[in-house]
Every structure is written in structure tokens, then in C-alpha cells.
Amino acid sequence: MATKRSASSSSSKSSSTSKSGASKRGASRSKKPSVAKDELLAWYKDMLVIRRFEEKAGQLYGMGLIAGFCHLYIGQEAVVVGVQGALEDGDQVITGYRDHGHMLATGMDPKGVMAELTGREGGYSRGKGGSMHMFSREKQFFGGHGIVGASVPIGTGLAFADAYRENGKVCATYFGDGAANQGQVYESFNMAKLWNLPVVYVIENNQYAMGTSVKRSSAETHLYKRGASFNIPGDEVDGMDILAVHEAAKKAIKHARDGKGPYILEMKTYRYRGHSMSDPAKYRSRDEVNEYREHNDPIDNARKTIVDAGYADEDALKELDKEVKAIVNEAAEFAKESPEPDPDELYTDVLVEG
């Protein structure tokens, strides 16, 4: 996966970060890309790795090689890749339980991630964390949290540490539309603005939380407005358009890094699979899912932009997909061959004796 890139790596400004951005889907895609060829192709590959990785994880789950909960990120790839492209080395990332895409986007090795999903010794948490509890201090990835909304106060705490150290870093704190209704979120908002902490709250609004639509569960459905009473600015962004995501992320991250405090980005996105692998997702129609897949897929949108700009042709992109599938297949084989943890591992990382 591509590593974090400088927030100043791309130029030109896009209007797709406005509050009405979700209603203008497709508008920015017809324009010349605002990023260089190599950067857009790297993002495209990153999104493909996440998509193929999650498809493979779904297969392994069906084979019984992945146990417990498994929340797939298929359909939401543009969000984390677009934000990651605007972060700098040393910035932190924290998220909830739909977290495999975030791990891969930060540059964590697919082999280590897949091994952790299958509970093997070669995993990032030595097989004890599973899908929802992986970490990498090296990549500044702080989880993966199974408790709904838990990433928000922890991410706010990471930003507090950055402010205290005056290190110029920013924490990208992800959570979903369901978590947006948790009380700890608003306590965090209050402290973040009170102390002008360098945190960007990224709400991945895939519209259904665990299985109830935002319209049925939220009195205010425009989630970017949730920080208004704390004087935290926010934007609604087309989360299926990586260029729109990246431009919005650059703006928000600069705001936080410049000492102006927190920023909220509501990414209007969509998950194709159920809440978890055990969810049949009967609360929405097949036609609705197909509409997104066929007409608003983030990878297809990026592919069209790349081809229209002359950055690559269809044959080159097909070869790239083959390369990505080989990476993912290698990760799956590594996971299968990696041994299970020794039973004594149950007693490690539990407590520290003084």
C-alpha cells in the first residue's frame, strides 16, 4: 500500500467539498484531475487492494478460517484512501470496528492483517486481536475498536497529546453514522474545541448504522452539523469520489494543523455488504445496492477519471488488478500457513507488574 503523502502534494481546489457536495455527485468527476498521474494511480491501487482484500476476507470467513465478527469495507474505499492521501508522516489514525481498509491505507502489510483476521501468530496482534483490535505503532494506527463510538474520545486524547507536545501532528478520527448518536462523541467535541485540538472527525455515513437508516434514527440527519453548538466547522462530502474526499481532507487537516481546532467531515458513502458477515441486510432493497454498485462505485468512478484523463488505459488497469489480486492471494496463503499462537500467549499483554 502507498504510504502517507504530504498534504501539499496536490494543487488546485475542488468545489465538491461544499455542504451540497453529496447532491452534486459526478460533477467533479468530469473535470481534469486535481492530482498528478502517479498519485491518482497510487490511490486507485490502494482502493483496489482494500476491495480485493475484503472480498478475500469474506471468502475465508465463509470457509470458517475467520471467526467472530467481521465487518467489511467494500464500497467505502474512497473515504480512507482520500483522507490518507492528505495526511503527513506521523499523523495518527483511529477508527471503529470496520477497520481493515484503514489498516491497509496506512501501509500495514496485508499479510499481517490477514493473519490477524485468521487468528494466527503472524498477525499484527499475534492472533489475539482479530478483526476489530489490531494496532501498529509504526504506522501510527491506533485501532480498531469494538465499542461503538470509542474511537472518538481516544482520538481526541491522541490529539491532546499532539497539542501538549506541540509536534504539529493531526489525528484523523473515524466513526460511523450510528456512533454519531453516542454521548461520548459530544463530550469529545466539547473538549476538542475548548482546547482547539488538532483532530479531524471523519464520519463515515454509510446510511444504515447497524441496520437502521439515518432518517429513522437521527433527528438531525446532516451529521456535519453536529458540531455547530461547539463552534466546530463541518462539510458534507461525496464519499464515493476520491478527489472530492481528498480536497475536503486537505482543507480540514490544514485547519487542524494550523491550530484552529477540530473539523468535521461527513463522508456520504455506502457499504455493499451487511453490517457484518452475519447480517443478511434485509432492511434495504437489492435495487438500492445495485444502483450504487452500477452507477456510483468509488473504484469505477476513479477508473473513469483515470482513463478520461489519459493517465492509463483499460488494459493497464486490468494488469494492475491482476497485480493486486496476487498481493491479496499471497496474504491469504501467508495467513493459512502461519501457526496458531502458543496457548501461553493468553497471559501476555495482560498486565505489567510494578
C-alpha positions in Angstrom: 0.0 0.0 0.0 1.1 3.6 -0.6 2.5 5.4 2.4 1.1 8.7 3.8 1.7 11.6 1.5 2.3 15.2 2.2 -0.8 17.4 2.4 0.7 19.8 0.0 1.4 17.1 -2.7 -1.5 18.1 -4.9 -2.7 21.5 -6.1 -5.9 23.1 -7.3 -9.1 23.4 -5.4 -12.4 21.5 -5.9 -15.9 22.7 -5.2 -17.0 19.2 -4.3 -16.2 19.7 -0.6 -19.2 22.0 -0.1 -22.1 21.1 2.1 -24.2 20.3 -1.0 -21.5 18.1 -2.4 -23.5 14.9 -2.0 -26.2 16.3 -4.2 -23.6 17.1 -6.9 -22.3 13.5 -7.4 -20.5 13.2 -10.6 -19.9 16.9 -11.1 -16.2 16.8 -10.1 -15.6 13.5 -11.9 -15.9 15.2 -15.4 -13.1 17.7 -14.6 -9.4 17.2 -15.1 -8.0 15.5 -12.0 -6.6 17.9 -9.4 -3.7 15.5 -8.6 -0.8 14.1 -10.5 -0.9 10.9 -12.5 1.3 8.9 -10.2 -0.7 9.9 -7.1 -4.1 9.1 -8.6 -2.9 5.8 -9.8 -1.4 5.0 -6.4 -4.8 5.8 -4.8 -6.6 3.7 -7.3 -4.3 0.8 -6.4 -4.8 1.4 -2.7 -8.6 1.2 -3.2 -8.3 -2.0 -5.3 -6.1 -3.6 -2.6 -8.8 -2.9 0.0 -11.6 -4.1 -2.3 -9.8 -7.4 -3.2 -8.6 -7.9 0.4 -12.1 -7.6 1.8 -13.5 -9.9 -0.9 -10.9 -12.5 0.1 -11.7 -12.0 3.8 -15.3 -12.7 3.0 -14.3 -15.9 1.3 -12.1 -17.0 4.2 -14.9 -16.2 6.6 -17.3 -18.5 4.6 -14.6 -21.2 4.8 -14.5 -20.9 8.6 -11.0 -19.6 8.7 -12.1 -16.3 10.2 -14.2 -16.4 13.4 -16.1 -13.9 15.4 -17.3 -10.6 13.9 -16.0 -9.4 10.5 -17.1 -6.0 9.2 -16.2 -5.5 5.5 -15.4 -2.1 4.0 -16.5 -2.8 0.4 -17.9 0.3 -1.1 -16.3 2.8 1.2 -12.7 2.6 -0.1 -12.5 6.2 -1.4 -13.0 7.6 2.1 -10.0 6.3 3.9 -7.7 6.4 0.8 -8.6 10.0 0.1 -8.1 11.1 3.7 -4.9 9.2 4.0 -3.5 10.9 0.9 -3.8 14.2 2.7 -2.1 13.2 6.0 1.6 13.5 6.7 4.0 11.1 8.2 3.5 10.9 12.0 -0.2 11.8 11.9 -2.4 9.3 13.7 -5.4 7.3 12.5 -8.0 5.7 14.7 -11.3 4.1 13.8 -14.1 1.7 14.9 -14.6 -1.9 14.0 -15.0 -1.6 10.2 -11.3 -1.1 10.1 -9.4 -3.4 7.6 -9.4 -0.7 5.0 -7.9 1.8 7.4 -5.1 -0.6 8.3 -4.2 -1.2 4.7 -4.4 2.5 3.8 -1.9 3.4 6.5 0.6 1.0 4.9 0.2 -2.0 7.2 1.2 -5.3 5.5 -1.8 -7.2 4.0 -0.1 -10.5 5.2 0.0 -9.3 8.8 -3.6 -8.0 8.6 -5.0 -11.2 7.1 -3.0 -13.4 9.6 -4.6 -11.4 12.4 -8.1 -11.9 10.9 -7.5 -15.7 10.9 -6.1 -15.6 14.5 -2.6 -16.6 13.6 0.8 -15.8 15.2 1.9 -13.8 12.2 -0.8 -11.2 12.8 -0.3 -7.7 14.0 -1.6 -8.6 17.4 -0.2 -12.1 17.3 -3.5 -13.6 16.7 -5.2 -12.2 19.8 -6.9 -9.1 18.4 -8.8 -10.4 15.4 -10.8 -8.2 13.1 -11.6 -5.3 15.5 -8.5 -4.9 17.6 -5.3 -4.5 15.5 -2.7 -1.8 16.1 0.5 -0.6 14.6 2.6 2.0 16.4 5.0 2.0 13.5 2.2 3.2 11.1 0.5 5.3 13.8 -2.6 3.2 13.6 -4.3 3.0 17.0 -7.2 0.6 16.2 -9.8 -0.9 15.5 -12.3 -0.6 18.5 -15.3 -2.8 19.0 -17.2 -0.4 21.3 -19.4 1.9 19.3 -18.0 5.5 19.4 -14.9 4.5 21.4 -12.6 5.8 18.7 -13.8 9.4 19.3 -12.6 10.1 22.9 -9.4 8.1 22.3 -8.7 10.0 19.1 -9.4 13.2 20.9 -6.9 12.1 23.5 -4.3 11.5 20.9 -4.9 15.0 19.5 -4.5 16.3 23.1 -1.1 14.7 23.3 -0.1 16.2 20.0 -1.1 19.7 21.2 0.7 19.1 24.5 3.9 18.1 22.7 3.5 20.8 20.1 4.6 18.3 17.5 2.5 19.7 14.6 0.6 16.3 14.1 -3.1 15.7 13.4 -5.3 12.8 14.4 -7.8 11.5 11.9 -10.6 10.1 14.0 -13.1 7.9 12.1 -16.6 6.8 13.3 -19.9 5.9 11.7 -23.3 7.4 11.5 -24.5 5.1 14.2 -21.7 6.1 16.6 -22.6 9.8 15.8 -25.5 9.4 18.3 -23.3 8.4 21.2 -22.9 10.7 24.1 -19.2 10.3 24.4 -18.9 11.8 20.9 -20.3 15.2 22.1 -18.2 15.3 25.3 -15.2 14.8 23.0 -16.4 17.6 20.6 -16.7 20.0 23.6 -13.2 19.3 24.9 -11.6 19.3 21.4 -13.0 22.8 20.6 -12.4 24.1 24.1 -8.7 23.3 23.7 -8.6 23.7 19.9 -7.1 20.2 19.5 -5.7 19.1 16.1 -8.3 16.5 15.3 -10.3 15.8 12.2 -13.5 13.8 12.9 -14.4 11.7 9.8 -18.0 10.5 9.9 -18.4 7.6 7.5 -22.1 7.9 6.9 -22.9 4.6 5.1 -26.6 5.4 5.9 -27.6 2.4 7.9 -25.5 2.1 11.1 -26.1 -1.5 12.3 -29.3 -1.8 10.3 -31.5 1.3 10.8 -31.4 4.2 8.4 -30.2 7.6 9.5 -33.6 9.0 8.7 -35.2 6.7 11.3 -32.6 7.1 14.0 -31.3 10.7 13.9 -33.3 13.9 14.5 -30.6 15.8 12.6 -29.7 13.8 9.5 -27.0 16.2 8.3 -24.2 14.9 10.5 -21.7 17.5 9.6 -23.8 20.0 11.5 -23.4 18.0 14.8 -20.5 20.2 15.8 -22.4 23.5 15.4 -23.2 24.1 19.1 -19.5 23.6 19.8 -18.4 26.0 17.0 -16.8 23.2 15.1 -17.0 23.7 11.3 -18.1 20.8 9.1 -18.6 19.8 5.5 -20.7 17.1 3.7 -18.6 15.3 1.1 -19.3 12.8 -1.7 -17.5 9.8 -0.1 -17.8 7.9 -3.4 -15.5 10.4 -5.1 -11.8 10.1 -4.1 -11.0 13.5 -5.5 -13.8 15.2 -3.5 -12.7 13.3 -0.4 -9.0 14.3 -0.8 -9.8 18.0 -1.4 -12.1 18.1 1.7 -9.5 16.3 3.8 -6.7 18.7 2.8 -8.9 21.6 3.9 -9.8 20.1 7.2 -6.4 18.8 8.1 -4.8 22.2 7.3 -7.4 23.8 9.6 -6.5 21.5 12.4 -2.7 21.6 11.8 -2.8 25.4 11.8 -4.1 25.4 15.4 -7.7 26.3 14.6 -9.1 23.3 16.3 -11.2 20.3 15.2 -13.1 19.9 12.0 -15.9 17.5 11.0 -16.2 15.8 7.6 -19.3 13.8 6.9 -18.5 11.4 4.1 -21.7 10.2 2.4 -20.8 6.7 1.4 -22.4 3.2 1.2 -21.5 -0.3 2.2 -22.4 -3.1 -0.2 -22.4 -5.9 2.3 -24.4 -6.2 5.6 -23.3 -4.6 8.8 -21.2 -7.7 9.5 -20.9 -11.1 7.8 -23.8 -12.4 9.8 -26.2 -9.6 8.6 -28.4 -10.5 5.7 -29.2 -6.8 5.3 -32.9 -7.2 4.6 -33.6 -3.7 5.7 -32.8 -2.3 2.2 -33.6 -3.4 -1.3 -31.4 -5.2 -3.8 -32.2 -2.4 -6.3 -30.8 0.2 -4.0 -27.5 -1.7 -3.6 -27.2 -2.3 -7.3 -27.8 1.3 -8.0 -24.7 2.2 -6.0 -22.7 -0.6 -7.4 -23.5 0.2 -11.1 -23.7 4.0 -11.0 -21.7 5.3 -8.0 -18.9 2.8 -7.2 -15.8 4.6 -5.9 -13.4 2.4 -7.8 -15.3 2.7 -11.1 -15.5 6.4 -10.6 -11.7 6.6 -10.2 -11.2 4.3 -13.1 -13.3 6.6 -15.4 -11.4 9.6 -14.2 -8.0 8.0 -14.9 -9.0 6.8 -18.4 -10.7 10.1 -19.4 -7.6 12.0 -18.3 -5.3 9.7 -20.3 -3.4 8.6 -17.2 -3.8 4.9 -18.1 -5.9 2.8 -20.4 -8.2 -0.1 -19.6 -5.6 -2.8 -20.4 -3.1 -1.2 -18.0 -5.7 -1.0 -15.2 -6.6 -4.7 -15.8 -2.9 -5.6 -15.3 -2.9 -3.6 -12.1 -5.9 -5.5 -10.9 -4.0 -8.8 -11.6 -1.1 -7.5 -9.5 -3.4 -6.6 -6.7 -5.1 -10.0 -6.7 -1.6 -11.6 -6.4 -0.8 -9.5 -3.4 -4.1 -10.5 -1.7 -3.7 -14.2 -2.6 -0.2 -14.1 -1.1 -1.6 -12.6 2.1 -4.2 -15.3 2.3 -1.6 -18.0 1.8 0.6 -16.4 4.5 -2.3 -16.4 6.9 -3.2 -20.1 6.2 0.4 -21.2 6.7 1.1 -19.1 9.8 0.8 -21.1 13.0 -1.8 -20.5 15.7 -0.5 -18.7 18.8 1.0 -20.7 21.6 -1.5 -21.0 24.5 0.9 -19.2 26.7 0.1 -16.0 24.7 -3.1 -15.8 26.7 -1.1 -14.5 29.6 1.0 -11.9 27.7 0.0 -8.2 27.3 -2.5 -8.6 30.2 -0.8 -6.7 33.0 2.5 -5.2 33.9 4.0 -6.0 37.3 5.4 -3.0 39.2 
